[in-house]
Amino acid sequence: MATGESTRRSRRLKGSEPERKKVAATTGTRGGATGRATPKSRKAEAVALSAAVEEIPTPQVAPAAQAAALVQVGGLDSSAQVVQVQVEVAKEDGGRPLATLVARALKAGEKTLRVPKNLSDSRKVPITSSLLLESVPGSLLPPVLRLPGLVVAGAGTVLTLRYLSLEFSPEASAAAGAALIEVRQGASVELIDCRLQGAGLLLHGAGASAHLVRTRIAQTKGPGVTGSEFADLALEGCQVVGCAGEGVRATSGRRLNLLDCTVTDNELSGLLVDGASGIGHISGCTISRNGQYGVCADSGALLTWGQNSLSQNALGETGGRGQLEGWRSGASFRAGDECRVWVDSRASWLPGRVKSASGESLTVTYTQVGAESGKKLAASPGAPARRVWSKTKDAPKAAKAKAKQVETTVRLDS
């Protein structure tokens, strides 16, 4: 009996070789009978563990997946315990975020690209398919794009920029007077509520066109707007100020139109048009304080002249041998032009018409609508008479409107 129990106890202690190793691993035995790890054995184990970890391959996660993971982590409930790990990710755009965004949009066939924040680029960004580039709706300030330039090319390509601020950041090899937006043969560009700083707009090549609305071009290294062999160039409600060359330089174009623009403080002429620039129309513009002429039209140029103001240009209002149809020295208005007249007694603008204009004064007529009843009060010369209704309840109903032509003269130097 005792012999049998001894035999069974011996078998339980000895066991097989794999079983003994398993027991040693679970009890912490390190090759010794005591079951305690020596400092030397712990150090050897740490080295072995470190080497094993280094051999584990690091999974390669695509940048898009990493970005998605970050978005998911950021969306966790605030009560969750999140361990934040910073991972160095190689930039997929190679330092060209704007070019990357544009390329992706065009490749995906997108027609609109919204810019949520300021961006920059180290080289010129080509646009070869039609695209609308705009700020995110509701932006308080336009995003700033700092870059050497946008190049719009390809027949039928239309680039529309809306509520953006472009600042010139030249390449190392950039030539003086480089353009911030270059429109090549057959392409066109439309700028709405934009700002160009440091460089201007260049159109060249048959069919190149541009339409600018409420856009400001300032402090350029050369002309603010340059057109050469272009199809159409139109500026509406724009400002071209502080340019190192002309404000607008148009050569060998087909159609040029400036409406309600301000062209001022440029180093050369405000507007230069050569004899091969087709037909142009200038109306409602202020062209002042330019370093040469207000408007210089070379021989053969034909410009129709509307209600414009030219003043304080260094070499005079106009220069060159071109024709300014309708232009008259010193006059911003011409006889017959429609206008509006401010009347203090009415605290409002009234429609009128220019009767005569000269370099010193402007005579206009406007219509005063009065009433037959009521008390007539004294008024300054040329101002409409004021009437005060009696307190009778039906006085305004009984009144009959009576129109009267009023003529007033305003001195332009006052």
Residue pairs with C-beta under 8 A, 6 or more apart in sequence:
14 20
15 23
23 29
24 31
27 35
28 35
28 36
28 37
29 35
30 36
30 37
30 38
30 41
30 45
31 41
32 38
37 45
61 69
63 89
63 90
63 92
66 87
66 89
73 82
76 82
92 100
93 99
93 100
94 100
95 122
96 121
96 122
96 123
96 125
97 119
97 120
97 121
98 119
98 120
98 121
98 125
98 145
98 147
99 121
99 123
99 125
101 113
101 115
101 119
102 113
102 125
102 127
102 131
102 133
105 112
105 113
105 131
106 127
106 128
106 129
106 131
110 131
111 130
111 131
111 132
112 131
112 132
112 134
113 131
113 132
113 133
113 134
114 134
114 135
114 136
114 137
115 133
115 134
115 135
115 136
115 143
115 145
115 164
116 136
116 143
117 143
118 143
118 144
118 145
118 146
119 143
119 144
119 145
119 146
120 145
120 146
120 147
120 169
121 145
121 146
121 147
121 148
121 169
122 147
122 148
122 171
123 147
123 148
123 171
124 147
124 148
124 149
124 150
124 151
124 171
124 182
125 147
125 149
125 150
125 151
126 151
126 153
127 150
127 151
127 152
127 153
127 157
127 159
128 153
128 154
128 157
129 154
129 157
130 156
130 157
130 158
130 159
131 158
131 159
131 160
132 160
132 162
133 159
133 160
133 161
133 162
133 164
134 160
134 161
134 162
134 163
134 164
135 142
135 143
135 162
135 163
135 164
136 143
139 163
142 163
142 164
142 165
142 193
142 194
142 195
143 164
143 165
144 165
144 166
144 167
145 164
145 165
145 166
145 167
146 167
146 168
146 169
147 166
147 167
147 168
147 169
147 180
148 168
148 169
148 170
148 171
148 174
148 178
149 168
149 178
149 179
149 180
149 181
149 182
149 199
150 159
150 166
150 180
150 181
150 182
151 182
151 184
152 159
152 181
152 182
152 183
152 184
152 187
152 188
152 189
153 184
153 185
153 186
153 187
154 184
154 186
154 187
155 185
155 186
155 187
155 207
156 186
156 187
157 186
157 187
157 188
158 187
158 188
158 189
158 190
159 183
159 187
159 188
159 189
159 190
160 189
160 190
160 191
160 192
161 189
161 190
161 191
161 192
161 194
162 192
162 193
162 194
163 192
163 193
163 194
164 194
164 195
165 194
165 195
165 197
166 180
166 181
166 194
166 195
166 196
166 197
167 197
167 198
168 178
168 180
168 196
168 197
168 198
168 199
168 220
168 221
169 198
170 178
170 199
176 221
176 222
177 199
177 220
177 221
177 222
177 223
177 244
177 245
178 199
178 221
178 222
179 199
179 200
179 201
179 202
179 226
180 196
180 198
180 199
180 200
180 201
180 220
181 189
181 191
181 196
181 200
181 201
181 202
182 202
182 204
183 189
183 201
183 202
183 203
183 204
183 208
183 209
183 210
184 204
184 205
184 208
185 204
185 205
185 206
185 207
185 208
186 205
186 206
186 207
186 208
187 207
187 208
187 209
188 208
188 209
188 210
188 211
188 232
189 201
189 209
189 210
189 211
190 210
190 211
190 212
190 213
191 201
191 210
191 211
191 212
191 213
191 215
192 213
192 214
192 215
193 213
193 214
193 215
194 212
194 215
194 216
195 215
195 216
195 217
195 218
196 215
196 216
196 217
196 218
196 220
197 218
197 219
198 219
198 220
198 221
199 220
199 221
199 222
200 217
200 220
200 222
200 223
200 224
200 225
200 226
200 243
201 210
201 212
201 217
201 224
201 225
201 226
202 226
202 227
202 228
203 209
203 210
203 226
203 227
203 228
203 230
203 233
203 253
204 226
204 227
204 228
204 229
204 230
205 228
205 229
205 230
206 229
206 231
207 231
208 227
208 229
208 230
208 231
209 230
209 231
209 232
209 233
210 225
210 227
210 230
210 232
210 233
210 234
211 232
211 234
211 236
212 225
212 234
212 235
212 236
212 238
213 236
213 237
213 238
214 236
214 237
214 238
215 235
215 238
215 239
216 238
216 239
216 240
216 241
217 224
217 225
217 238
217 239
217 240
217 241
217 243
218 224
218 239
218 240
218 241
218 242
218 243
219 242
219 243
220 242
220 243
220 244
220 245
221 244
222 243
222 244
222 245
223 243
223 245
223 246
223 247
223 248
223 249
223 268
224 240
224 241
224 243
224 245
224 246
224 247
224 248
224 263
224 266
225 233
225 235
225 240
225 247
225 248
225 249
226 249
226 250
227 233
227 248
227 249
227 250
227 251
227 253
227 256
227 277
228 251
228 252
228 253
229 251
229 252
229 253
230 250
230 252
230 253
230 254
231 253
231 254
231 255
232 253
232 254
232 255
232 257
233 250
233 253
233 255
233 256
233 257
234 255
234 256
234 257
234 258
234 259
235 248
235 257
235 258
235 259
235 261
236 257
236 259
236 260
236 261
237 259
237 260
237 261
238 261
238 262
239 261
239 262
239 263
239 264
240 247
240 248
240 261
240 262
240 263
240 264
240 266
241 247
241 262
241 263
241 264
241 265
241 266
242 265
242 266
243 266
243 267
244 266
244 267
245 266
245 267
245 268
246 266
246 268
246 269
246 270
246 271
246 272
247 263
247 264
247 266
247 269
247 270
247 271
247 287
247 290
248 258
248 263
248 270
248 271
248 272
249 272
250 256
250 271
250 272
250 273
250 274
250 277
250 280
251 273
251 274
251 276
251 277
252 274
252 276
252 277
253 276
253 277
253 278
254 278
254 279
255 278
255 279
255 280
256 273
256 277
256 278
256 279
256 280
256 281
256 303
257 280
257 281
257 282
258 271
258 280
258 281
258 282
258 283
258 285
259 281
259 283
259 284
259 285
260 283
260 284
260 285
261 284
261 285
261 286
262 285
262 286
263 270
263 271
263 285
263 286
263 287
263 288
263 290
264 270
264 286
264 287
264 288
264 289
264 290
265 289
265 290
266 290
266 291
267 290
267 291
268 290
268 291
268 292
269 290
269 291
269 292
269 293
269 294
269 295
269 296
269 313
269 319
270 287
270 288
270 290
270 293
270 294
270 295
270 313
271 282
271 287
271 294
271 295
271 296
272 296
272 298
273 280
273 295
273 296
273 297
273 298
273 301
273 303
273 322
274 298
274 300
274 301
275 298
275 299
275 300
275 301
275 322
276 300
277 301
278 302
279 302
279 303
279 304
280 301
280 302
280 303
280 304
281 303
281 304
281 306
282 295
282 303
282 304
282 305
282 306
282 308
283 305
283 306
283 307
283 308
284 306
284 307
284 308
285 308
285 309
286 308
286 309
287 294
287 295
287 308
287 309
287 310
287 313
288 294
288 309
288 310
288 311
288 312
288 313
289 311
289 312
289 313
290 313
290 314
291 314
292 313
292 314
292 315
292 319
293 313
293 315
293 316
293 317
293 318
293 319
293 320
294 310
294 311
294 313
294 316
294 317
294 318
295 303
295 310
295 317
295 318
295 319
295 324
296 318
296 319
296 320
297 303
297 318
297 319
297 320
297 321
297 322
297 323
297 324
298 320
298 321
298 322
299 320
299 321
299 322
300 322
301 320
301 322
301 323
302 322
302 323
302 325
303 322
303 323
303 324
303 325
303 327
304 325
304 326
305 324
305 325
305 326
305 327
306 326
307 332
307 333
307 334
307 337
308 332
309 332
310 317
310 318
310 332
311 317
317 329
317 330
318 324
318 327
326 334
328 334
328 357
329 359
330 358
330 359
330 360
330 412
331 357
331 358
331 359
332 357
333 339
333 354
333 357
333 362
334 354
334 357
335 354
335 355
335 356
335 357
336 353
336 354
337 353
337 354
338 351
338 352
338 353
338 354
339 351
339 352
339 353
339 354
339 364
340 349
340 350
340 351
340 352
341 349
341 350
341 351
341 352
341 364
341 366
341 408
342 348
342 349
342 350
343 349
343 350
343 366
343 383
343 384
344 380
344 383
345 379
345 380
345 383
345 384
345 386
346 384
350 366
350 367
350 368
350 384
351 366
351 367
352 364
352 365
352 366
352 367
353 364
353 365
353 366
354 362
354 363
354 364
355 363
355 364
355 365
355 407
356 362
356 363
357 363
359 412
360 411
360 412
360 413
361 409
361 410
361 411
361 412
362 409
362 410
362 412
363 407
363 408
363 409
363 410
364 407
364 408
364 409
364 410
365 405
365 406
365 407
365 408
366 405
366 406
366 408
367 403
367 404
367 405
367 406
368 384
368 385
368 403
368 404
368 405
368 406
369 401
369 402
369 403
369 404
370 384
370 385
370 387
370 401
370 402
370 404
371 387
371 399
371 400
371 401
371 402
372 399
372 400
372 402
373 389
373 390
373 395
373 398
373 399
374 387
374 388
374 389
374 390
374 395
374 399
375 387
375 388
375 390
376 385
376 386
376 387
377 385
377 386
377 387
377 388
379 385
379 386
381 408
382 406
382 407
382 408
382 409
383 406
383 408
384 404
384 406
389 395
389 396
389 399
